[in-house]
Amino acid sequence: MDLGLSGKRALVTGGSRGIGRALVLGLAQGGASVGACYNRESDDVERLRGELAQIGGASFLAQADLAKPESAEAFVKDTAERFGGLDIVINNAGVVSHAMIDQLTLEEWHRVIDTNLTAVYLVCQAALPAMGEGGSILNITSAVAMRGMPGRVHYISSKAGLIGMTRALCKEVGRRGIRVNALAPGIIETDQTGELDDAGRARYSGLAALNRLGQPGEIADVALFLASDHASFVSGVTLNVDGGI
């Protein structure tokens, strides 16, 4: 299915691994120009840089610390100036850790909230002046935000906040013809799940009705549909892509 991405100008945060990588490659392969950021240099970044070079076009990768306002704003401004505007913004960057509330430090609370929630506010605020009618913002939240789990108060607070932000922001920018949606992945096959032993993999797989982990490409396929003009009357939704958790 042709999603009509050719010629679109896209910005993706957290683009070097997992779901982010699948998003960046899906957009570029569809003919969009993509500016994607990463936190630090790695083999994953270098590999993605090479894949984008093979695809061709104006896509690029840039280092940015989205928890720092000046860094987030500089990345958005640079991307918009390179492309002459923005059509698609996908907020995917995020961090996670495990700490029960009595062990959760204020420093760790701020690290997760600043990266997962405050950075989205910063990116959206900086990107909106460069977006026009038909623009699309997509926030990657998490299926666990609507269920909760112990040891993730900080993470779940940040992801639940994205759902509220999505509902509120769509009301603010809808009259400009800009859509805002959220996508809530379930348990996805990433480098983190790669550390699971057989018992852990079976336990997590069993949480889904489909009895397996999701693949990054399965999240990207739905995300790109929501970001595309095929979803032109979809705004304010949070779509679960979780295999039936």
matplotlib code that plots the C-alpha trace (Angstrom):
import matplotlib.pyplot as plt

x = [0.0, 1.4, 1.0, 1.8, 4.9, 7.0, 8.1, 7.0, 9.3, 9.6, 11.3, 11.8, 13.2, 15.0, 15.6, 18.7, 17.3, 14.2, 11.0, 12.7, 15.0, 12.0, 10.2, 13.1, 13.7, 10.0, 9.7, 12.8, 11.9, 8.5, 10.2, 10.1, 13.1, 13.8, 15.7, 16.3, 18.1, 20.0, 21.5, 25.0, 27.2, 27.0, 27.3, 23.5, 23.8, 26.5, 24.6, 21.4, 23.5, 24.8, 21.3, 20.0, 22.9, 21.9, 18.3, 19.5, 17.8, 18.1, 17.6, 20.1, 20.9, 21.9, 23.0, 20.6, 19.9, 16.2, 16.0, 17.9, 15.7, 18.4, 19.4, 15.8, 15.0, 18.2, 17.5, 14.0, 15.1, 17.9, 15.6, 12.9, 15.4, 17.0, 13.7, 11.9, 9.2, 7.8, 4.9, 5.4, 6.7, 7.1, 8.1, 9.6, 12.6, 12.3, 14.1, 12.9, 14.2, 12.9, 12.6, 10.0, 8.6, 10.6, 13.8, 12.9, 15.2, 14.1, 17.0, 15.7, 12.2, 13.3, 15.5, 12.6, 9.9, 12.2, 13.1, 9.8, 7.3, 9.0, 11.0, 7.8, 6.4, 9.7, 9.8, 6.1, 6.4, 9.5, 8.0, 4.5, 5.6, 7.1, 4.0, 1.0, -2.3, -2.1, 0.6, 0.7, 2.2, 2.5, 3.5, 4.7, 3.4, 3.0, 0.2, 1.4, 0.4, -3.2, -2.6, 0.2, 2.9, 5.1, 8.5, 7.5, 5.7, 8.0, 7.9, 4.1, 3.5, 5.5, 3.7, 0.2, 1.1, 1.6, -1.9, -3.3, -1.0, -2.2, -5.9, -5.2, -2.9, -5.2, -7.8, -5.4, -4.0, -6.9, -8.3, -4.9, -5.5, -2.8, -3.6, -2.1, -2.3, -0.7, 0.4, 0.7, 3.0, 2.9, 6.0, 8.2, 11.2, 14.1, 17.6, 15.9, 13.8, 16.8, 18.3, 15.3, 15.9, 13.5, 11.2, 11.1, 10.3, 7.5, 6.1, 6.0, 4.7, 1.9, 0.6, -0.6, -3.6, -1.4, 1.1, 4.2, 6.3, 5.7, 8.2, 9.4, 8.2, 4.7, 4.7, 6.2, 3.6, 0.7, 2.6, 3.3, -0.4, -1.4, 1.2, 0.1, -2.8, -4.7, -5.5, -6.6, -9.7, -8.0, -6.9, -6.8, -6.7, -4.5, -4.2, -3.0, -0.7, -0.1, -1.2, -4.2, -2.7]
y = [0.0, 3.4, 5.7, 8.8, 9.6, 10.7, 14.3, 14.5, 16.2, 14.2, 14.5, 11.5, 11.5, 8.4, 7.0, 4.8, 1.5, -0.7, 1.0, 4.3, 2.7, 1.0, 4.3, 6.2, 3.5, 3.2, 6.9, 7.1, 4.0, 5.6, 8.7, 11.1, 13.2, 12.3, 14.1, 11.8, 12.3, 10.0, 10.5, 9.2, 7.7, 3.9, 1.0, 1.3, 4.9, 4.2, 1.3, 3.4, 6.2, 3.7, 2.4, 5.9, 6.7, 3.6, 4.8, 8.2, 11.6, 14.3, 12.2, 12.7, 11.8, 14.3, 14.0, 15.7, 15.5, 16.1, 16.6, 19.9, 22.6, 24.2, 20.9, 19.8, 23.2, 23.3, 19.9, 20.8, 24.2, 22.6, 19.9, 22.4, 24.7, 21.9, 20.7, 24.1, 23.0, 19.9, 17.6, 14.8, 14.8, 11.5, 11.6, 8.2, 8.9, 7.5, 5.9, 3.3, 1.9, -0.2, 1.2, 0.7, 4.0, 3.7, 3.4, 5.9, 8.9, 12.4, 12.4, 9.3, 10.6, 13.7, 11.8, 9.7, 12.5, 15.0, 12.6, 10.9, 13.8, 17.2, 16.6, 16.0, 19.3, 21.0, 19.3, 20.0, 23.6, 24.1, 22.2, 23.6, 26.9, 24.9, 22.8, 23.7, 22.2, 18.5, 18.2, 15.2, 14.7, 11.2, 10.4, 6.9, 6.1, 2.5, 0.0, -0.3, 3.4, 2.3, -0.8, 0.1, -2.2, -2.1, -0.5, 1.8, 4.7, 7.2, 5.5, 5.0, 8.6, 9.9, 7.7, 8.3, 12.0, 11.6, 10.4, 13.4, 15.7, 14.1, 14.7, 18.3, 19.3, 18.0, 20.4, 23.3, 22.7, 21.0, 24.2, 24.6, 21.3, 19.5, 16.1, 14.7, 11.0, 8.5, 4.9, 2.5, -0.5, -3.6, -5.7, -5.5, -7.4, -5.0, -5.1, -5.0, -8.1, -9.7, -10.0, -12.2, -15.9, -18.5, -18.4, -14.6, -14.5, -17.1, -15.1, -11.8, -13.5, -15.1, -11.6, -11.0, -12.8, -13.5, -15.2, -13.6, -10.4, -7.7, -6.7, -3.1, -3.1, -4.0, -0.8, 1.3, 0.1, 1.4, 4.5, 5.5, 5.0, 7.4, 9.9, 9.7, 11.4, 8.1, 8.9, 12.5, 12.4, 10.6, 12.9, 12.6, 8.8, 6.5, 3.3, 0.1, -2.1, -4.7, -8.1, -8.1, -7.6]
z = [0.0, -1.0, 1.9, -0.1, 1.9, -1.1, -0.7, 2.9, 5.4, 8.6, 12.0, 14.3, 17.8, 19.1, 15.6, 15.9, 17.4, 17.6, 16.8, 15.9, 13.4, 11.7, 11.6, 10.0, 7.4, 6.6, 6.0, 3.9, 1.9, 1.2, -0.3, 2.7, 3.8, 7.5, 10.1, 13.1, 16.3, 18.6, 22.1, 21.5, 18.8, 18.5, 16.0, 15.6, 14.6, 12.1, 10.6, 10.2, 8.6, 6.0, 5.3, 4.7, 2.4, 0.3, 0.1, -1.0, -0.6, 2.0, 5.2, 8.0, 11.6, 14.3, 17.9, 20.4, 24.1, 24.1, 27.9, 27.4, 25.9, 23.8, 22.3, 21.4, 19.9, 17.9, 16.4, 15.4, 13.9, 11.9, 10.5, 9.5, 7.9, 5.9, 4.6, 4.3, 6.8, 8.4, 7.6, 10.1, 13.6, 15.5, 19.1, 19.8, 22.1, 25.5, 28.5, 31.0, 34.3, 37.1, 40.7, 43.4, 44.8, 48.0, 45.9, 43.2, 43.5, 42.4, 40.0, 38.2, 38.3, 36.5, 34.0, 32.8, 32.9, 31.2, 28.4, 27.8, 28.4, 28.7, 25.6, 23.6, 24.7, 23.7, 20.3, 19.5, 20.6, 18.4, 15.4, 15.2, 13.6, 10.7, 10.2, 8.0, 7.1, 6.7, 9.3, 11.6, 15.0, 16.4, 20.0, 20.9, 24.3, 25.8, 26.3, 30.0, 30.5, 30.7, 32.9, 35.3, 36.8, 39.9, 39.7, 36.8, 38.5, 36.8, 33.3, 33.3, 34.6, 31.6, 29.1, 30.5, 30.3, 26.6, 26.2, 27.9, 25.9, 22.7, 23.6, 24.6, 21.8, 19.0, 20.3, 20.0, 16.6, 14.8, 13.3, 11.6, 9.9, 12.0, 13.5, 16.8, 17.6, 20.0, 19.4, 22.3, 21.6, 23.6, 24.3, 21.3, 20.2, 20.9, 22.4, 25.8, 25.2, 23.7, 27.2, 28.3, 29.0, 27.6, 30.6, 30.5, 26.8, 27.3, 30.2, 28.2, 25.1, 27.0, 28.1, 24.5, 23.0, 19.9, 22.3, 20.9, 21.0, 18.5, 15.9, 15.4, 11.8, 12.9, 15.0, 12.2, 9.7, 11.9, 12.9, 9.3, 8.4, 11.3, 10.1, 6.5, 4.7, 4.6, 8.3, 7.4, 9.7, 12.6, 15.4, 19.2, 19.3, 21.2, 19.2, 20.9, 18.9, 21.5, 20.2, 22.6, 26.0]

ax = plt.figure().add_subplot(projection="3d")
ax.plot(x, y, z, "-o")
ax.set_aspect("equal")
plt.show()
